[in-house]
Amino acid sequence: MTQAPAVHGCPIDESFDPLSPDFLADPCAVMAALPREGRPIFFAPSIGYYVLTRYADIEQVFRDPSSYSAAVAQAPLVPLVPEAQRILLAGGHKPQPSMVSLDEPEHARLRKPAARALSMKRVTALVPVIEATTARLLDAVGPAAEFDLVAALAFPLPANIVFSLMGVPERDFAQIKHWSGYRAALGWGRPAPADQVEIATGMAAYRSYLRELVDAKLLEAGDDLTSDLIAIHRENPERLTQEEIASILFSLSFAGHETTTGLIGNTVRRLLEVPQRWSAVAANPSLIPAAVEETLRYDPSVPVWRRVTTRPVTLAGVNLPEGARLFLWLAAAGRDPAAFGQPDDFDLRRPDAGRHLAFGQGLHYCLGANLGKLEAQIAVAALAKRYPGLLLAPDQRLAFHPNISFRGPQVLRVRTE
Ligand code: HEM
């Protein structure tokens, strides 16, 4: 793609490509090879972004929304062909397609009602549902000696929870999961022109499905988050329109699904990688919340997020112009020695793991952080109880979806005996 060249004084790394097979397989190896102390910022021509690696700089960006806009958070990394652009716009999928890439005041209009509907009360009420769904999914594994943890649990659990929270009928779950896969490729991958039209068509259908869901709930409310949002709309239709409700659902259905699948897969992987870790957790389940938190620091399921400068700034010692696109490498921030002691050790007793930036910070701080962590904790607890001797199946090469922002093994084979 055509890029503005890097500004004077900023190192350039021609070889850095976060969508290359080597990077996708092992981003930590790429991170370890960087001259970290001397490279808090560099320009990556492969994507046209300035990469930030230090915790303090990334935190500064998150904390200053007037200098760093969220507008690029979901921007395609490659220019879309005109036909795909046309289909997306006609389907109501704008260049800043939902809450996470809007700035104030548009962002707050959506965030406030979404936060109200995703209250702690609603999340707490989900505990028995998450436990029952986990048990049902694990029952379905039966007496298998080996199974794929992602297909059996990490993928269906968060999807089922967030879709039922939204009030989506169960018969439509598979369709929404399918559309979500398109969404990761569109905003965070490098889809070929031939695939872009199919993706755009799927995205328009997804948007239209969500508008119809809102229409259906207007006629017949249920005990779900969509109906809570409709109640807010009825209090004051100007305050929250029906179109905005569909937009919030678009945010939640994706954000509440791929991210948590990745978190469960990454947590189980990191615990099983060292069998003593798994047995420690199985023997002492009170360690599980710490295990999830440490995974968010050590191997986050959203390893990268994005911002763009709204004015000239000095960041990590480099003067950047307005419009500079920033690749906030959250996974690198979790390994920053200036922020965490012995950052490359996975430590179940790390006192400050929860300081990670895996959920962002500030105005856009993840609305589903509590729900995502809860689901991962319940999933790991149920697995450890059933299979205290669980092992990683030998000789597997993990594969990851080719996108920059959502990371977890696509398949994780585990042995029960
Ligand atoms: C468990 C793993 C999860 C991770 C690692 C994660 C990560 C993130 C990150 C990095 C952001 C952007 C923050 C920023 O721009 O400053 C975000 C925003 C968001 N997340 Fe999550 N998320 C997770 C789970 C969830 C769940 C379960 C839901 C909902 C059910 C959710 C809903 C949202 C929403 C709606 C936003 C946009 C908030 C805004 O723009 O104000 N996330 N998340």
Boltz pocket constraint, residues with backbone or C-beta under 6 A from the ligand:
constraints:
  - pocket:
      binder: B
      contacts: [[A, 62], [A, 70], [A, 99], [A, 100], [A, 101], [A, 111], [A, 114], [A, 162], [A, 251], [A, 252], [A, 255], [A, 256], [A, 257], [A, 259], [A, 260], [A, 263], [A, 300], [A, 301], [A, 302], [A, 304], [A, 305], [A, 306], [A, 357], [A, 358], [A, 359], [A, 360], [A, 361], [A, 362], [A, 363], [A, 364], [A, 365], [A, 366], [A, 367], [A, 368], [A, 369], [A, 371], [A, 372], [A, 373]]
      max_distance: 6.0
